[in-house]
Amino acid sequence: MKTRIMTGIAAFGCVAFVLSAVLFSTADADVKAADDGKKAKQGKVKGPGAKLHGFRFEFPCKEKMPENPRKGADCSSALVKGDPNKTDNFTTTRNFGGTKGKSYNVTLRFRGVVEPMMYKDGKKDGDYFYVGGKPNNKTYNIYRIGISSPRSHYFLNRQDRVGHKIFTIDYTKTIKIDGGAALTLSGDGQNGKLISNFKKLTIPGVSPKPYNGQFIQVDVLKVEEAR
């Protein structure tokens, strides 16, 4: 009888050990998955501006990125689906959210790899941001954010001159957006060509590998009700 009891205890102990090991392994995996999830969701925004957070303007190249790109090289736009002068573009509309009748001060961070573009009849705000106005060149890429209320628009890659160069941007701006406003995010390459990422530039935390083309990512850093 004693032998059976001891055998039963030993068997139970063995099962308990295996079960605890499985539970520990599962828990460890769950913790890792949770950590990975936190990393993936880091900076996630809820409420007003959530649909804008993480949006990317993208102008991909049609050709593969060369191993050793030529300095100043351009490429064909993968956006083109017909006439390159009419189809090298995209438009996306997002709702800002928030409460209608209220206004918000929204701080945005812009990071990316872009070519230069000139604008006019508006106001320069920093090295790259341009308030209002219109394009002042017919061949280089346009990056634009339009706000339905208060009615306004902004360009994101302003330079004094255009040319076959590529560079990174990383800056923040605060703009006013009314609750329930429609946000129109658009890009226009104008001619089916773009300056390639011939320098193989990267953006830490956004594009660790060189993007084959150009892009700007928009992140919402802060949303405060305007007083």
C-alpha positions in Angstrom: 0.0 0.0 0.0 2.8 2.4 1.0 4.6 1.5 -2.3 1.5 2.4 -4.3 1.1 5.7 -2.4 4.8 6.6 -3.0 4.5 5.7 -6.6 1.4 7.8 -6.9 3.1 10.8 -5.3 6.1 10.4 -7.5 3.9 10.3 -10.6 1.9 13.3 -9.4 5.1 15.2 -8.8 6.4 14.3 -12.3 3.1 15.5 -13.9 3.2 18.7 -11.7 6.7 19.4 -12.8 5.9 18.9 -16.5 2.7 21.0 -16.1 4.6 23.8 -14.3 7.3 23.7 -17.0 4.7 24.0 -19.7 2.9 26.8 -17.9 6.2 28.6 -17.3 7.1 28.2 -21.0 3.6 29.5 -22.0 3.8 32.4 -19.6 7.2 33.3 -20.9 6.0 33.2 -24.4 3.0 35.3 -23.5 5.2 37.9 -21.8 7.4 38.0 -24.9 4.3 38.3 -27.1 3.0 41.1 -24.9 6.4 42.8 -25.1 6.4 42.5 -28.8 2.9 43.8 -29.0 3.9 46.8 -26.9 6.7 47.5 -29.3 4.4 47.2 -32.2 1.8 49.4 -30.6 4.2 51.9 -29.2 3.0 55.4 -29.7 -0.5 54.3 -30.6 -3.0 57.2 -30.5 -6.6 57.0 -29.5 -9.3 59.7 -30.0 -8.8 62.7 -32.2 -6.1 62.2 -34.8 -5.9 58.4 -34.4 -6.7 57.8 -38.1 -3.9 60.2 -39.1 -1.2 58.6 -36.9 1.3 56.5 -38.8 0.0 57.5 -42.2 2.7 57.3 -45.0 2.9 59.2 -48.2 4.8 56.8 -50.6 6.3 57.2 -54.0 7.8 53.8 -54.8 10.2 53.2 -57.7 9.1 50.7 -60.3 12.6 49.3 -60.9 14.5 47.4 -58.2 17.1 49.4 -56.2 20.5 48.9 -57.8 23.4 47.6 -55.7 25.4 50.7 -56.5 23.0 53.5 -57.6 24.3 56.3 -59.8 24.5 59.7 -58.0 21.4 61.8 -58.8 19.6 58.8 -60.5 15.9 59.0 -61.0 13.5 56.1 -61.5 10.0 55.4 -62.9 7.1 55.8 -60.5 5.3 52.5 -59.6 2.1 54.6 -59.1 1.6 55.2 -62.8 -1.3 53.3 -64.3 -1.6 55.0 -67.6 -0.6 58.5 -68.6 2.4 59.4 -66.4 1.4 63.0 -66.4 -2.1 62.2 -65.0 -1.8 59.0 -62.9 1.4 59.6 -60.9 -0.5 60.5 -57.8 -2.6 59.4 -54.9 -5.2 60.8 -52.5 -6.5 59.4 -49.2 -9.1 61.0 -47.0 -9.3 60.5 -43.2 -11.6 61.8 -40.6 -9.9 63.6 -37.8 -12.4 62.7 -35.1 -13.0 64.7 -32.0 -16.1 66.8 -31.0 -17.7 69.0 -33.6 -17.7 72.6 -32.4 -14.3 72.2 -30.8 -10.8 73.0 -32.1 -7.6 71.2 -31.4 -3.9 72.1 -31.5 -2.3 69.0 -33.2 1.4 68.5 -33.0 2.7 66.3 -35.9 6.1 64.8 -36.6 7.2 64.3 -40.2 10.0 61.9 -41.1 11.0 60.6 -44.5 13.2 60.5 -47.5 12.2 63.1 -50.2 13.2 65.2 -53.1 12.9 69.0 -53.1 9.9 70.9 -54.4 9.2 74.7 -54.7 6.0 76.4 -53.6 4.7 79.9 -53.9 2.0 82.4 -52.7 2.0 80.9 -49.2 4.3 81.2 -46.2 7.5 79.3 -45.4 7.6 77.8 -41.9 11.0 76.3 -41.2 13.2 74.5 -43.7 10.6 72.2 -45.3 7.0 73.1 -44.1 5.0 75.5 -46.3 1.6 77.0 -45.3 -0.9 77.6 -48.0 0.0 78.6 -51.5 0.5 76.4 -54.5 3.2 74.3 -56.4 5.9 76.3 -58.2 7.3 73.5 -60.4 5.8 71.0 -62.9 8.0 68.0 -62.5 9.0 67.3 -58.8 7.0 65.5 -56.1 4.3 67.3 -54.2 3.4 66.2 -50.6 0.2 67.9 -49.4 -2.1 67.8 -46.3 -5.5 69.5 -46.7 -7.8 70.3 -43.8 -11.6 70.9 -44.4 -12.0 73.0 -41.1 -10.6 75.4 -40.6 -10.0 75.3 -44.3 -6.2 75.2 -44.8 -3.5 73.2 -46.5 0.2 72.5 -46.0 3.2 71.2 -48.1 5.9 69.1 -46.6 9.1 69.1 -48.7 9.7 72.8 -49.5 13.1 73.9 -50.8 14.3 77.1 -52.4 15.5 75.1 -55.5 14.7 71.8 -57.1 17.3 69.4 -58.4 18.4 65.8 -58.6 19.0 65.4 -54.8 17.5 63.3 -52.1 17.5 64.0 -48.4 16.0 63.0 -45.1 13.5 65.1 -43.1 12.6 64.9 -39.4 10.6 67.9 -38.0 7.5 68.7 -35.9 4.8 71.3 -36.5 1.6 72.2 -34.6 -1.5 73.0 -36.7 -5.1 73.7 -35.8 -7.8 71.1 -36.8 -11.5 71.3 -35.9 -13.4 68.3 -34.6 -14.9 66.2 -37.3 -12.7 67.8 -40.0 -11.8 65.8 -43.2 -8.1 65.4 -43.8 -7.0 65.0 -47.4 -3.5 63.5 -47.8 -2.2 63.6 -51.3 0.9 63.2 -53.4 1.6 64.1 -57.0 4.7 63.1 -58.9 3.5 65.1 -61.9 5.5 63.3 -64.6 5.9 59.6 -63.8 9.5 60.1 -62.6 11.1 60.6 -59.2 14.6 61.0 -57.7 15.5 57.6 -56.5 16.9 56.9 -53.0 20.4 56.7 -54.6 22.1 57.4 -51.3 20.2 54.5 -49.7 19.1 56.8 -46.9 17.3 55.3 -43.8 15.2 56.7 -41.0 15.9 55.1 -37.6 12.6 53.7 -36.1 10.7 54.2 -39.3 12.7 52.8 -42.2 15.7 50.8 -41.0 16.4 49.6 -44.5 16.6 51.9 -47.5 13.2 52.5 -49.0 13.1 52.0 -52.8 11.6 55.4 -53.6 10.5 58.3 -51.4 8.1 58.6 -48.4 7.0 60.7 -45.5 5.5 59.2 -42.3 3.2 61.3 -40.2 3.0 60.7 -36.5 0.6 62.5 -34.1 2.6 63.5 -31.0 0.0 65.6 -29.1 -3.6 66.7 -29.4 -4.9 69.4 -27.1 -8.2 71.2 -27.1 -7.7 74.8 -28.2 -8.7 77.4 -25.7 
